[in-house]
Amino acid sequence: MRISFCCTDTKAEPWLEGLRAALPQAVIEPWSPGAPLADYAVVWMPPQQFLTEQTRLKGIFNIGAGVDALMKLDWPSGAQVVRIDDGGMAVQMAEFVCHAVIRHFRELDGYEVDINNGKWSFRRPRLRADFPVGIMGLGVLGERVAQAVSHFDFPVLGWSRSPKSIDGVQCFSGQAQFNEFLAATRILVCLLPLTPDTRGIMNLDALSRLKPGGYVINVARGAHLVEGDLLALIDSGHLSGAALDVFSTEPLPPAHPFWTHPAITVTPHTSARTLREESIAQIAGKIQALQRGEPIAGVVDRNRGY
């Protein structure tokens, strides 16, 4: 069994070392043009040349949860694309979103400004019931985030393409219930996969439907958000602000208004990092299952885009 490693902007050696330890029976090599044909591939943002040359692939394992970069490429016929189900990202995403929700709800941004100005201030406590948190996307990450937020006694809503049932979460699904979900939400969290249907989903129309004083947390992909529409709604007073971890252009350009807007918190796409050891164990286990002819989780449906 031969496995090809082709991960852009990734230090290869630790991954190769871990994969070789987990799959000692396999030949595992970094890809270069003209390399021998492999049975499986471990990838992150591979070039089209790689997928064009590797015509024998049975499985393509993406080391991140998002597969939007692969959706732009042609795959070898017969190859399954497999995403990481969790890889240690779910707990990171849950803590990041909970931090963002609580920071906004407790007005810690405002306290920080006051402290920096030498001001000892008081803000009247707010009611959690007035801050329902709506989560778009109820996959592995979204469900973990919804459950985590609910532990802090916020009302939690969830919206997904297909119906879901999660304890403690009021679930909505499909386009028919999208506006109802938005209207019931004050803090909106985006955890959707990026597909043609979800690109630009957080636009002027959608964000205008949030409860007055709405707040946006985007930890999915920058292309989900129409940035100018967010700025317009914050400046008009309909939205109170945003916490943004992902952007249409990354790194965020130095002159971008998000850097200096007082109502926007920026982080450098760090809400949930792939944990190498957990991901290697998951990929190795799935390759072994495929070798035994067993079904695996995380196979991407090209028609859905995730």
N, C-alpha and C positions, 0 to 999 in steps of 0.2 A: 504494500500500500504506500502510495506516494502522496504527500501533502505539500502544497505550495503556499508560502506566506507572502502576502502582498498588501502591506498596510502603509499608506502614505502618512508621513509625519509621525511615525511611531518607531521607537527604538526596538529593533528587531530581536536582538540577542536574548533579552529576558523572556520574551515570548517563545522563541525557538527552544531555549533551554527547558522551559516549563512544559511545552508540548512534547518534546522528546522524552522527558521523564514520564509523562502521563501515557504516551503511546510509543513505548520502546520498540514495538514491532514495525513502526512506520519509518519511511525515509522522509524527513521534513527539511525543506530547504527554502531560503528566500528566493523569490522569483526575480529573474532577469530575462530580457527578451530572448526568445529562442530556447528557453529552458525545457527540459523533458515534460511530457504530458503528466499531469497529476490526477489523482482520483478525487481529492478534496482540496478546498482552498480556504484559508483563513484570511479575511480581507478587511480593509477599511479604506474607502474611497479609491478603489483600484482604477487604473486607466482602462479604457476600452481595449487597448492592445492586449492586455492580460487576458480578458475574457474572450477575445477573438482567437487568441492562440491556444488557450486551454480548452480544447473541444471535448475532452474526455471527462470533465468534472461531473461528479454525481451530487456533490453538495458544496455550497458556497456559504461559509460561516462568517457573518458580519460581527465584528467585535463590539459593536454598539447596538443600542436598542433601535435607533433611527436608521431606516434603510432608504431614505429619500435619494441619497446619492446614487445608489444602485438602480433605482427606478429609471434613471436617465440613460442607462446603458443596456446593450443587448447581451443576454445571457446565453450560454451554450444550451442547446436543446437537451432536455432531459435532466438538467441540473436543478436542484432545489436550493433556494436561498433561505437561509435560516438566521434569524436574529437572536440576540441574547435575550433570554426571558427576564433576567434580573441582573445577574452579575454583580450583586452588591449595590446596585443603583437605587432600588426601591426605598431602602431605609434612608439613604442620603437625600433622596428627593422628598421624602416625608419630613425629615428634619428641616430641610431648607424652606419648604413651603410653610410649615408650621411657624418657623421663625419669621418669615415675611408677613404672614397673617397676624401674628401676635404683635410684631413691631408696629404694624399699621394700627391695629385695634387699640393698643395701649399708648399710641401717640409717642412712641419712643423717638421718632425722628424729630418731633417738635421739642421734646426735652433735650435732645442732643444739641439743637440749635441754641436753646436757652442757656445750657451749660457752657457752651463755647463763648457765649456773650456774657458770662458771669451772672446769669439770672437764675435765682431760685424760684421755680414756678410750680403752679398747681393746675391740674386739669381735672374736670369732673369725670368720675368713672362712667364708662359707657356700658350699655347692655349688649351682651352677646346675641340676644334675640334680634337685635337691630342690624346684625352683620352676618346674614346668611352667606355661606361660602359655596359658590357653584364651581364644580370641577368639570371641565370639558375633557373627555377621554377617560374611560374606565377600564383600561387594560391593567396589566400587572402593576405598573407604576401608579396609575390613577386610582386604582382601588386601595392600594397601600396608603396613598396620601389622604384619600377620603376617610379611611378608618382612623388615621392619626389625627386629623383635624377634629373629628367628632369627639375624641377624648377630651378636648378642651371645651366641650359643651356649646360649640357653635352649631347652629342649624346647618346641615350639609346637604347639598343637592348635587346630583351628577347627571351629565348628559353624554350619551354615546350614540353611535350610529345604529346599533341594534339593542334591543331591550336587555337590561341587566337588573339584578336584584342583589343589593348589598345591605346588610343590617345597619340600621342607623342612618341610611342615606335615602333621600327622596330621589328616585331615579326617573329621568326623562329620556326619550330616545327619538331619533329620526327628525327630519325636517319639520314635521307637523307639530312637534313639541318644543322646538328650539326657542321660539320667541317666548313661550310660557316659562321656560327655564331661565332665560335671561332676565325677564321681568321680576322673577323671584330672587335674583342674585344681587348682592352688593359687593362682594369680593369675588372676582372672576379669576380662576386659575386655569391656564391652558396646558394640557398634557396630551394633546392630540398628535397622532402621526401626521406628517406633512404629505398630503396628497393633492391632486388637482382640485378636489372638492373642498379641502380645508385651507388652501392657500388664500390668504387675505380674509379669513373668516372673522377676525376681529377688526371690523371696519366701522365706518361712521354709523351705519344703520344698526348693527349688532350692539355696539358699545353704547349707543344712545338709549337702548332698551333697558340697561342696567338701572337699578335703583339710584336715585340721586345721591351723589357723593360716592359713587362706585369706585372701586380700586381694582387694578389689573395686575396680575402676576403671570408672567410668561416664562415658562421653563421648558418649552417644547422646541420650537424653531422660530427664528426671527421672521420668516416669511408668513407666519400665521397672522401677523399684526401689520395693519396699515399705519405706519408710524405717524404720518401727518394727521390722520384722523384722531389718533390718541392725543397728540399735542393740542389739537383744536378743542377737544372735549375737556381736557384738563384746564386749558386757558379760559374756556367759557364758564367753568365752574361746575359742569355736570359731573365730571369725574374729579376725585380728590387727589389722584396720583397713580403711580405704578411702581412695581419692582420688576425689573427686566434683567434676565440672565442671558438672553439670546437675541440676535439682531440680524437684520437683512444682510448687512456687511460686517464681517468679523475679521480682524479686530475692529471694534467700533472706531470710525474715523475721528481724528482729533478735534475736528471742527463740528462734530455732530451735536445738536442741541440737547440731546439726552445727558451729556456729561455735566452740564451746568444747570439743568432745570431743577428748581428747588423741590418739586413734588415727585421727582423720579429718582429711584435708587438703581444704580447700575452695578452688576457683577459680571466677570469675564467668562461666561459660559462654564460655570463651575458648580452648578446645582447638584449634579450627579456624575461622577467620573466612573468609568469602567474599572473595576477592580480585577487586576490581571489574574491572580490565583483562582478566584472564583470563576472567572470566565473560561480559563483554560480547562478547569475541571468539567464545566458544563459542555464545552465544545468536544472534549475528548469523550465524554459519556455519550454524546449524541452520535459521534462518528462510530463508536463501537456498536451502538444500537442499530444504526443503518447497516453496518457490516453484517449484523445478525438478521437483517430484514425486518426490524421492528419499527413501528411508527415513532415519531419524535414530535415534541412541541416546538412552537416558534417558527414553523414553516410559513414563508411569506406568500400571500395570495397576490399575484401581480395585478389582477383586476381591481382589487381593493386598494392596493398600494401599501399594504402592511401585513 
